Amino acid sequence: MKHICWNVRGLGNPRAIRRLRHLIKQHNPQFIFLMETKLSKQRMSKARRSCGFIYGIDVDAEGSRGGLCLAWKPSMDINLKSFSKWHIDVMVKEDSSQTEWRFTGFYGTPYSRDQKQVWELLKSLSQNGTGPWLVAGDFNEIMYSFEKKGEFRGIKDEWNFSEKHWQNASCLILDFREGNLLETNIREQLDRGVANDEWISLFPLGWVQHLPFSTSDHFPLVINTARVNPYSRHLRFYFEAW
């Protein structure tokens, strides 16, 4: 099954809603995680219903900033664990599986004053339970300098992010280091999906891919939890470990 994560940068106008509907029609995701909706819970509920998603968890924007939404189709069984203005943490069961797995939609703060609090949140989430776990969303950080292309605007200290922050989230750091993070390069690699070994074992044919959708730093992520390879007669494609 396919799922989508996207920093939509606001859904307050008809054009943005049309873009979202087009993406949903093109990929038919079973759930979507949206960041920076910039809408109240009531307006976001109306917007997602207009896109065909009756079920959802909506988090209010703060004025013109933030706002999260996790919406899903009836074929999904979603149980909420926790949420904040920076995350939505749920347990997921797909109709084709008896095994639950954990999904955390994560929105890293773009403001330096809140960064310590956000990474402490991710650390606490990593200590809350075991099992197959996927974290995906807009981390608002780059991991390495090669994840940035184009005009130089100042690179954050590479060691500081990879060692200091991700050491706190120890269940995730190896996925960055060892290539379990499946991604492509964009101007700044802000959006990504990171899975632990148990999730990768549960979905050995699963993948995470960026869609070339806009000119911003935020490209939609498509997550595929495929269990059966429709092209089994061909060798499996492996992403290069950057």
CORZIRA-V315923 format. One record per residue. N is the residue number from 1. RES is the residue in one letter. PSI is psi in radians with two decimals (NA if undefined). NEAR is the number of other ideal C-beta (glycine too) atoms within 10 Angstrom. Layout:
n: [N:N]
res: [RES:RES]
psi: [PSI:PSI]
near: [NEAR:NEAR]
//
This chain:
n: [1:2:3:4:5:6:7:8:9:10:11:12:13:14:15:16:17:18:19:20:21:22:23:24:25:26:27:28:29:30:31:32:33:34:35:36:37:38:39:40:41:42:43:44:45:46:47:48:49:50:51:52:53:54:55:56:57:58:59:60:61:62:63:64:65:66:67:68:69:70:71:72:73:74:75:76:77:78:79:80:81:82:83:84:85:86:87:88:89:90:91:92:93:94:95:96:97:98:99:100:101:102:103:104:105:106:107:108:109:110:111:112:113:114:115:116:117:118:119:120:121:122:123:124:125:126:127:128:129:130:131:132:133:134:135:136:137:138:139:140:141:142:143:144:145:146:147:148:149:150:151:152:153:154:155:156:157:158:159:160:161:162:163:164:165:166:167:168:169:170:171:172:173:174:175:176:177:178:179:180:181:182:183:184:185:186:187:188:189:190:191:192:193:194:195:196:197:198:199:200:201:202:203:204:205:206:207:208:209:210:211:212:213:214:215:216:217:218:219:220:221:222:223:224:225:226:227:228:229:230:231:232:233:234:235:236:237:238:239:240:241:242]
res: [M:K:H:I:C:W:N:V:R:G:L:G:N:P:R:A:I:R:R:L:R:H:L:I:K:Q:H:N:P:Q:F:I:F:L:M:E:T:K:L:S:K:Q:R:M:S:K:A:R:R:S:C:G:F:I:Y:G:I:D:V:D:A:E:G:S:R:G:G:L:C:L:A:W:K:P:S:M:D:I:N:L:K:S:F:S:K:W:H:I:D:V:M:V:K:E:D:S:S:Q:T:E:W:R:F:T:G:F:Y:G:T:P:Y:S:R:D:Q:K:Q:V:W:E:L:L:K:S:L:S:Q:N:G:T:G:P:W:L:V:A:G:D:F:N:E:I:M:Y:S:F:E:K:K:G:E:F:R:G:I:K:D:E:W:N:F:S:E:K:H:W:Q:N:A:S:C:L:I:L:D:F:R:E:G:N:L:L:E:T:N:I:R:E:Q:L:D:R:G:V:A:N:D:E:W:I:S:L:F:P:L:G:W:V:Q:H:L:P:F:S:T:S:D:H:F:P:L:V:I:N:T:A:R:V:N:P:Y:S:R:H:L:R:F:Y:F:E:A:W]
psi: [2.68:2.54:2.69:2.39:2.37:2.28:1.77:-0.25:0.72:2.29:0.51:0.06:2.71:-0.57:-0.73:-0.70:-0.70:-0.68:-0.71:-0.77:-0.70:-0.74:-0.74:-0.75:-0.64:-0.64:-0.23:1.01:2.64:-0.46:2.72:2.47:2.10:2.40:2.72:0.88:-0.51:0.57:2.72:2.91:-0.71:-0.78:-0.63:-0.67:-0.74:-0.69:-0.80:-0.59:-0.62:-0.33:0.09:0.23:1.81:-0.69:2.43:2.84:2.09:2.32:2.24:2.50:2.77:1.65:-2.10:0.32:2.54:-2.70:2.19:2.72:2.28:2.07:2.54:2.79:2.83:-0.37:-0.20:2.52:1.88:2.24:2.14:2.31:-0.88:2.87:2.80:-3.03:-0.12:-0.12:2.79:2.11:2.11:2.84:2.38:2.38:2.10:2.71:-0.34:0.07:2.55:-0.05:2.24:2.57:2.80:2.33:2.28:1.96:2.13:2.33:1.78:2.44:2.44:-0.02:2.20:-0.52:-0.39:-0.05:-0.75:-0.75:-0.69:-0.75:-0.51:-0.61:-0.81:-0.65:-0.80:-0.63:-0.62:-0.35:0.00:1.37:2.89:-3.07:3.13:2.25:2.28:2.25:2.22:2.60:-2.69:1.84:-0.21:0.61:2.67:2.65:-0.78:2.82:-0.47:-0.19:0.02:2.28:2.68:-2.73:2.39:2.21:0.18:1.97:2.32:2.68:2.12:-0.76:-0.69:-0.73:-0.89:-0.62:-0.81:-0.93:-0.85:-0.22:-0.59:-0.59:1.19:-0.45:-0.17:-0.44:-0.66:-0.48:-0.53:-0.79:-0.63:0.11:0.17:-0.21:2.03:2.08:2.98:2.95:2.38:-2.94:-0.90:2.30:1.50:-0.52:2.33:2.89:2.35:2.24:2.64:3.04:-0.60:-0.66:-0.73:-0.63:-0.62:-0.64:1.25:-0.36:0.12:2.76:2.81:2.28:2.48:2.52:2.26:1.55:-0.58:-3.12:0.08:-3.08:-0.09:1.86:2.52:2.49:2.30:2.19:2.19:2.10:0.77:2.44:-0.46:2.27:1.97:-0.25:0.85:-0.35:-0.19:2.68:2.54:2.41:2.32:2.38:2.55:2.34:1.67:NA]
near: [21:15:26:23:27:25:23:23:15:14:24:16:8:8:9:16:16:10:16:21:13:11:19:17:10:11:15:11:23:19:25:26:29:28:26:21:26:20:25:13:16:10:17:24:18:12:23:27:13:11:17:12:21:11:14:20:20:24:23:16:22:10:8:11:12:19:27:25:24:25:26:22:17:10:11:17:14:18:10:11:15:13:17:13:16:20:22:24:21:23:15:22:14:18:11:10:15:6:12:15:21:22:25:22:27:26:25:22:21:14:10:8:7:14:17:11:11:22:20:13:20:20:18:12:21:19:11:12:11:11:13:20:22:25:25:21:26:24:22:20:22:20:19:13:9:11:19:20:10:9:6:6:8:5:13:13:9:14:8:10:19:17:12:11:22:22:11:16:21:11:18:23:17:15:23:18:13:10:14:19:20:21:20:13:12:18:17:18:23:21:24:24:26:26:24:22:14:16:22:15:10:20:21:10:14:18:15:23:16:19:15:9:13:13:7:12:18:21:21:23:23:20:24:15:21:13:13:7:11:8:9:9:6:8:7:10:7:8:14:5:10:13]
//
